[in-house]
Amino acid sequence: MARVKATFYLPIADNDGRDLEPGHEVVRQGVFAMCDGWTYPGDVNGAFRMADGSPSFDRSAEYIVVLDESQVGELVELLRAFKSFTLQEAIDLGIQRGVEFLFV
């Protein structure tokens, strides 16, 4: 089983200012069921170019998980479900392959 490292960012507030943190718990529970754990390094600031070219500045919670490569699609669907309840144009997900992971 090839394992991958996935890093994703969930915005803390939506584009209209609505608190999105309650939805983070749903994602955390889904991730935990999928791969037995997640890491939360903290909150980060970032910018995203909207479809109309305007900048959107977000404060997001960064999460890191290690999962079987066959589960990447499941993680994508979980993040799409989160996004569907927001005004966000995208959720940032990075997949790192070809890395050895040890849980010591």
C-alpha positions in Angstrom: 0.0 0.0 0.0 1.5 3.3 -1.1 0.9 6.0 1.5 0.7 9.7 0.7 0.9 12.9 2.8 -2.0 15.2 2.2 -2.1 18.9 3.4 -5.3 20.9 3.2 -6.5 24.3 4.4 -10.0 24.9 5.7 -11.0 28.6 5.9 -12.0 29.7 9.3 -14.5 32.3 8.0 -16.4 32.3 4.7 -16.2 35.0 2.1 -19.2 36.7 3.7 -17.6 36.5 7.2 -19.7 33.5 8.4 -17.9 31.2 10.9 -16.9 27.9 9.2 -15.2 26.3 12.2 -18.2 24.1 13.0 -17.7 22.4 9.6 -14.1 21.6 10.5 -15.3 19.1 13.1 -17.2 17.2 10.4 -14.0 17.1 8.3 -11.9 16.0 11.2 -14.3 13.2 12.1 -14.3 12.0 8.4 -10.5 12.1 8.2 -10.2 10.2 11.5 -12.5 7.5 10.2 -10.5 7.3 7.0 -6.9 7.3 8.2 -6.9 7.1 12.0 -5.7 10.7 12.7 -4.8 14.2 11.6 -2.3 16.8 12.6 -3.2 20.5 13.1 0.0 22.6 12.8 -2.0 25.8 13.3 -3.7 28.6 11.5 -2.2 30.3 8.4 -2.9 33.4 6.4 -3.1 33.3 2.6 -4.6 34.8 -0.5 -6.5 33.4 -3.5 -7.3 35.0 -6.8 -11.0 34.8 -7.3 -12.5 34.0 -10.7 -13.2 37.7 -11.3 -9.5 38.5 -10.6 -10.1 40.0 -7.2 -8.0 38.9 -4.3 -9.5 37.0 -1.4 -7.6 36.9 1.9 -8.3 34.0 4.3 -7.2 32.7 7.6 -7.3 29.0 7.4 -6.6 26.0 9.6 -3.9 23.7 8.2 -4.4 20.0 8.5 -1.9 17.2 7.6 -2.9 13.5 7.2 -1.1 10.4 6.0 -3.4 8.0 4.2 -3.3 5.2 1.6 -3.1 6.5 -1.9 -6.3 4.7 -2.7 -8.2 7.0 -0.3 -7.2 10.3 -1.9 -10.5 10.3 -3.8 -12.4 9.9 -0.6 -10.5 12.8 1.0 -11.3 14.9 -2.1 -15.0 14.1 -1.7 -14.9 15.0 2.0 -13.4 18.4 1.2 -15.9 19.0 -1.7 -18.7 18.3 0.8 -17.3 21.0 3.1 -16.8 23.4 0.2 -20.4 22.9 -0.9 -21.7 24.6 2.3 -19.5 27.6 1.7 -19.0 30.5 -0.7 -15.4 29.4 -1.3 -14.3 28.9 -4.9 -11.7 26.3 -3.9 -10.2 24.3 -1.0 -6.4 23.9 -1.2 -5.3 20.3 -1.1 -1.7 19.2 -1.6 -0.7 15.5 -2.1 2.9 14.5 -1.6 3.8 11.1 -3.1 7.0 9.1 -3.0 7.8 9.9 0.6 8.5 7.3 3.3 6.3 7.7 6.5 7.1 6.1 9.8 4.9 6.3 12.9 7.4 5.7 15.7 
